[in-house]
Amino acid sequence: MSSKKCKPKKQLFISALDDAQSARLKVDSPQCHSSSFRLAYQDEEFLLRDELRPVRLQLELLKPELILQENHIESTVVIFGSARIPDQETAEAQLVSAEAEYRKNKNDEAVKQRVDIARRTLANSQYYEEARKLGGLISSNTGKDRMVVVTGGGPGIMEAANRGAHEAGIPSIGMNIVLPSEQAPNPYITPGLTFQFHYFAVRKMHLLMRAKALVAFPGGFGTLDELFETLTLVQTQKVNPIPILLFGREFWERVINFNALVEEGTILPKDLELFRFVETAEDAWEIISQVNAL
């Protein structure tokens, strides 16, 4: 058999791009202006019809997958946490502003509550710095299985993790979701790895498809959603076990009484072994690197 490489065959069919260019309006007529005349894949109104939801789901699954494959990204660490936990400097400024407002409106319970929340936010800003540090540690690994930081793409803890990777000079991923209130991607995500999703379900799939670990920092509904989705998938053996790390034992045990679930018989005692508590970026990285045998 000849060792010479065969020349790639020319594509038999004209590409969709070529046809799209050829389909540009050439004749000014009612027929050519009709929406029915547009190529289906160029007809936005058609693609957005309810009946096309299965096609949109497929496209939303396929687009990030192809881009991640083209960038040779095979392993990730998912970092999730509150979008409302800023860096220390920002948190301090928020507290100063809240306290100034309270001095003017000491009888306003809503203002007093804002001061209390601002104080808690300042205390929680330590997690921003730990997420930033962890993003750098993950991105700087030189093992055989280089892992890439992936976050939900927003501000707060997610920004911190992407920021750590950015400061290490390593690409990182952000998977944003379209929300009623505007949410722009944080500025530390690698532009070519910044994605936007319509479907939460497809976004969750992409967050976990390459995951070697999940680190959940203190957060709200979105963080809890991602955490329990992952715990459920591991518990039901829909995905292989990965380290699931809860950052900040005090927060998590205050928010969720895991032992009560065991006492009520709704989970098994062994289910508590699906996750571990960590307090520092170094602790988290040690577990992730050991389990993945870098």
Secondary structure, DSSP 8 states (H G I E B T S, - for coil): ---S-------SS--HHHHHHHTS--S-SHHHHSGGGS-GGG-HHHHTSGGGHHHHHHHHHHHHHHHHHHTT---EEEEE--TT---HHHHHHHHHHHHHHHHH-TT-HHHHHHHHHHHHHHHHHHHHHHHHHHHHHHHT--SSS--EEEE-S-STHHHHHHHHHHHTT---EEEEE--SS-----TTS-GGGEEEES-HHHHHHHHHHTEEEEEE-S--HHHHHHHHHHHHHHHTTSS----EEEE-HHHHHHH--HHHHHHTTSS-GGGGGG-EEE-SHHHHHHHHHHHTT-
